């Protein structure tokens, strides 16, 4: 079963970047996220959208 909501560490692992870079992407609003209490979460859809956007930018 696929997880619909990911932690910062899970996103970092999937993208092959550091957790600090994930936080930078969130701060710059390149990667959408939300908070549940004090925990930051990122939807799989937001990760997919980020990858699609970056792929399109690189192809242009």
C-alpha angles and dihedrals in degrees: 000000000000120000112237094198124047136195123235090256092052091051091048090053093048094049095039093235135115123273088242090059089051089054089049090053090050093048091050089047092237088121120043119226143157138204130243103194104311094336121102115218133185124201119231087237090059090051091048091048091050092050092047092049093049091047091052091047092051092048093053 
